[in-house]
Amino acid sequence: MTGAATTPPGRLIVLEGIDGSGKSTLATRLTTRLEAAGTPCARRREPTDGPAGRKLRRIITEGRKGIAPEEETALFIEDRRQHVAQGITPDLAAGTTVVLDRYYLSTAAYQGALGMDPAAIMAENETFAPQPDLAFILDLPVDEALARINVRGEQRTSFEKRAYLEDVRDVFLGLRRPWIRLVDATADADELLSTVIGIVGRELPGLAVKA
């Protein structure tokens, strides 16, 4: 008598980049293509809607108001610990592919631009957070990113100032992990999706995604 079949673990695909680079649109479209090909899929984002995530969203919307980078970093890590324990890890264990809009690379980049050590932030997160199978950094010049934000007609947040985003972009471009892929986010949404799907198809064999 053979044992029960085990569910293969899911895959973790992360989308990163400065504000305005198209992460949220790509996350929705990539999730749709995965699901259309029969891949069980969950679209997630950070900060989450948990207690620490809600505090972070208030900071993003209302401004830092004197909050130290160390305190802000601690909130990101607290939010992520809960997300990993209650969302990401159970999804992956169930065989679900997670498409995640921002992860710890964003914490390293945005907090690194405030003077924190990006390498130390990455290392601390990797003590508890699953490393992605693929992480796409959507690279875009800051002026173009801000132009896109302006087209949305939204008031810029404290995270969307030009000089700050230049520093954030520089940190993103300096991050090194074997699963990071840098992609040109100046492409239109269709071309960007096609590029990402092509990489997913080549580098995650066995993962069904609709071209």
C-alpha positions as CSV (number, residue, x, y, z in Angstrom):
1,M,0.0,0.0,0.0
2,T,1.4,3.3,-1.0
3,G,1.3,6.4,1.1
4,A,-0.8,9.4,0.4
5,A,0.4,11.8,-2.2
6,T,2.0,15.0,-0.9
7,T,1.1,18.4,-2.2
8,P,4.2,20.0,-3.9
9,P,5.1,23.3,-2.3
10,G,4.0,26.5,-4.0
11,R,6.2,29.1,-5.5
12,L,6.9,32.6,-4.2
13,I,7.1,35.3,-6.8
14,V,7.8,38.8,-5.6
15,L,7.4,42.1,-7.4
16,E,9.5,45.0,-6.2
17,G,10.5,48.5,-7.3
18,I,9.9,52.2,-6.5
19,D,6.5,53.7,-6.3
20,G,4.9,54.1,-9.7
21,S,6.8,51.3,-11.3
22,G,3.7,49.2,-12.0
23,K,3.9,46.5,-9.4
24,S,0.3,46.4,-8.5
25,T,-1.0,46.2,-12.1
26,L,1.6,43.5,-12.9
27,A,0.6,41.5,-9.8
28,T,-3.0,41.5,-10.8
29,R,-2.3,40.5,-14.4
30,L,0.3,37.9,-13.5
31,T,-2.1,36.3,-11.0
32,T,-4.8,36.2,-13.7
33,R,-2.4,34.4,-16.1
34,L,-1.3,31.9,-13.6
35,E,-4.9,31.1,-12.6
36,A,-5.9,30.8,-16.2
37,A,-3.3,28.1,-16.7
38,G,-4.6,26.2,-13.7
39,T,-2.0,27.2,-11.2
40,P,-3.5,27.7,-7.7
41,C,-2.5,31.3,-6.9
42,A,-2.8,33.9,-4.2
43,R,-2.1,37.7,-4.7
44,R,-0.7,39.3,-1.6
45,R,0.8,42.6,-0.6
46,E,2.8,44.3,2.0
47,P,2.3,46.2,4.2
48,T,-0.7,44.0,5.1
49,D,-4.0,44.9,6.7
50,G,-2.8,43.5,10.1
51,P,-2.1,45.8,13.1
52,A,1.5,46.7,12.2
53,G,0.6,47.0,8.6
54,R,-2.2,49.5,9.3
55,K,0.2,51.6,11.4
56,L,2.6,51.6,8.4
57,R,-0.1,52.6,6.0
58,R,-0.9,55.6,8.2
59,I,2.8,56.5,8.2
60,I,2.9,56.2,4.4
61,T,-0.3,58.4,4.0
62,E,0.2,60.9,6.8
63,G,4.0,61.2,7.0
64,R,6.6,59.9,9.4
65,K,6.2,62.7,11.9
66,G,9.5,62.1,13.7
67,I,9.3,58.3,13.7
68,A,12.9,56.9,13.7
69,P,14.0,54.6,10.9
70,E,14.6,51.9,13.5
71,E,11.1,52.1,14.7
72,E,9.7,52.0,11.2
73,T,11.9,49.1,10.3
74,A,10.7,47.2,13.4
75,L,7.1,47.7,12.2
76,F,7.8,46.3,8.8
77,I,9.4,43.2,10.4
78,E,6.6,42.8,12.8
79,D,4.0,43.0,10.0
80,R,6.1,40.5,7.9
81,R,6.5,38.0,10.7
82,Q,2.7,37.8,11.0
83,H,2.2,37.7,7.3
84,V,4.7,34.8,6.9
85,A,3.2,32.8,9.7
86,Q,-0.5,33.3,8.9
87,G,-0.4,33.8,5.1
88,I,2.7,33.1,3.1
89,T,3.9,29.9,4.7
90,P,0.4,28.2,4.8
91,D,-0.2,29.2,1.2
92,L,3.1,27.7,0.0
93,A,2.6,24.5,2.1
94,A,-0.8,24.0,0.4
95,G,0.8,24.2,-3.0
96,T,-0.4,27.7,-3.8
97,T,1.8,30.1,-5.8
98,V,2.0,33.4,-4.0
99,V,2.4,36.6,-6.1
100,L,3.5,39.2,-3.6
101,D,3.5,43.0,-4.1
102,R,6.5,44.1,-2.0
103,Y,8.5,42.0,0.4
104,Y,11.7,42.5,2.4
105,L,13.7,43.9,-0.6
106,S,11.5,46.9,-0.3
107,T,12.2,47.2,3.4
108,A,16.0,47.0,2.6
109,A,15.7,49.7,-0.1
110,Y,13.3,52.2,1.6
111,Q,14.9,51.9,5.0
112,G,18.4,51.7,3.4
113,A,17.6,55.1,1.8
114,L,17.1,56.4,5.4
115,G,20.5,55.3,6.5
116,M,19.8,51.8,7.7
117,D,22.1,48.9,6.5
118,P,20.3,47.1,3.6
119,A,22.5,44.0,4.0
120,A,21.6,43.7,7.7
121,I,17.9,44.2,6.9
122,M,18.0,41.4,4.3
123,A,19.9,39.1,6.7
124,E,17.4,39.7,9.6
125,N,14.4,39.0,7.4
126,E,15.9,35.9,6.0
127,T,16.0,34.4,9.5
128,F,12.3,33.9,9.3
129,A,10.9,34.9,5.9
130,P,11.0,32.4,3.0
131,Q,13.3,33.5,0.2
132,P,11.5,34.1,-3.1
133,D,11.8,31.7,-6.0
134,L,11.9,34.8,-8.2
135,A,11.9,38.5,-7.3
136,F,11.5,41.0,-10.0
137,I,12.8,44.5,-9.5
138,L,10.8,46.8,-11.8
139,D,13.4,49.5,-12.6
140,L,12.1,52.9,-13.7
141,P,13.7,56.4,-13.7
142,V,12.3,58.4,-10.9
143,D,11.0,61.2,-13.1
144,E,8.9,58.8,-15.0
145,A,7.7,57.1,-11.9
146,L,6.6,60.5,-10.4
147,A,4.9,61.3,-13.7
148,R,2.8,58.2,-13.5
149,I,1.9,59.0,-9.9
150,N,0.8,62.5,-11.0
151,V,-1.4,61.0,-13.7
152,R,-3.2,58.9,-11.1
153,G,-4.2,62.3,-9.6
154,E,-3.2,61.3,-6.1
155,Q,-1.4,63.4,-3.5
156,R,2.2,62.2,-3.1
157,T,2.9,60.3,0.1
158,S,6.0,60.7,2.3
159,F,7.5,57.8,0.4
160,E,7.1,59.5,-3.0
161,K,9.6,62.4,-2.8
162,R,12.0,62.7,-5.7
163,A,15.3,62.7,-3.8
164,Y,14.2,59.9,-1.5
165,L,13.1,57.7,-4.4
166,E,16.4,58.3,-6.2
167,D,18.2,56.9,-3.1
168,V,15.7,54.0,-2.9
169,R,16.3,53.2,-6.6
170,D,20.0,53.1,-6.0
171,V,19.6,50.7,-3.1
172,F,17.4,48.4,-5.2
173,L,19.9,48.4,-8.0
174,G,22.6,47.3,-5.5
175,L,20.8,44.4,-4.0
176,R,22.2,41.0,-4.9
177,R,20.6,37.6,-4.6
178,P,20.6,34.7,-7.2
179,W,16.8,34.9,-7.5
180,I,16.6,38.7,-8.3
181,R,15.8,39.6,-11.8
182,L,16.0,43.3,-13.0
183,V,13.4,44.2,-15.6
184,D,12.9,47.4,-17.5
185,A,9.6,49.0,-16.2
186,T,9.6,51.7,-18.9
187,A,8.0,49.1,-21.2
188,D,4.2,49.3,-21.5
189,A,2.1,47.0,-19.3
190,D,1.7,44.3,-22.0
191,E,5.4,44.1,-22.8
192,L,6.3,44.1,-19.1
193,L,3.8,41.2,-18.4
194,S,5.2,39.3,-21.4
195,T,8.8,39.7,-20.2
196,V,7.9,38.5,-16.7
197,I,5.9,35.5,-17.9
198,G,8.8,34.5,-20.2
199,I,11.2,34.5,-17.2
200,V,8.8,32.6,-15.0
201,G,8.3,30.0,-17.7
202,R,12.0,29.5,-18.2
203,E,13.2,29.6,-14.6
204,L,10.3,27.9,-12.8
205,P,9.8,24.7,-14.8
206,G,6.6,22.9,-14.0
207,L,4.8,26.1,-13.0
208,A,1.9,26.6,-15.4
209,V,1.4,30.2,-16.7
210,K,-0.7,31.3,-19.6
211,A,1.5,33.1,-22.2
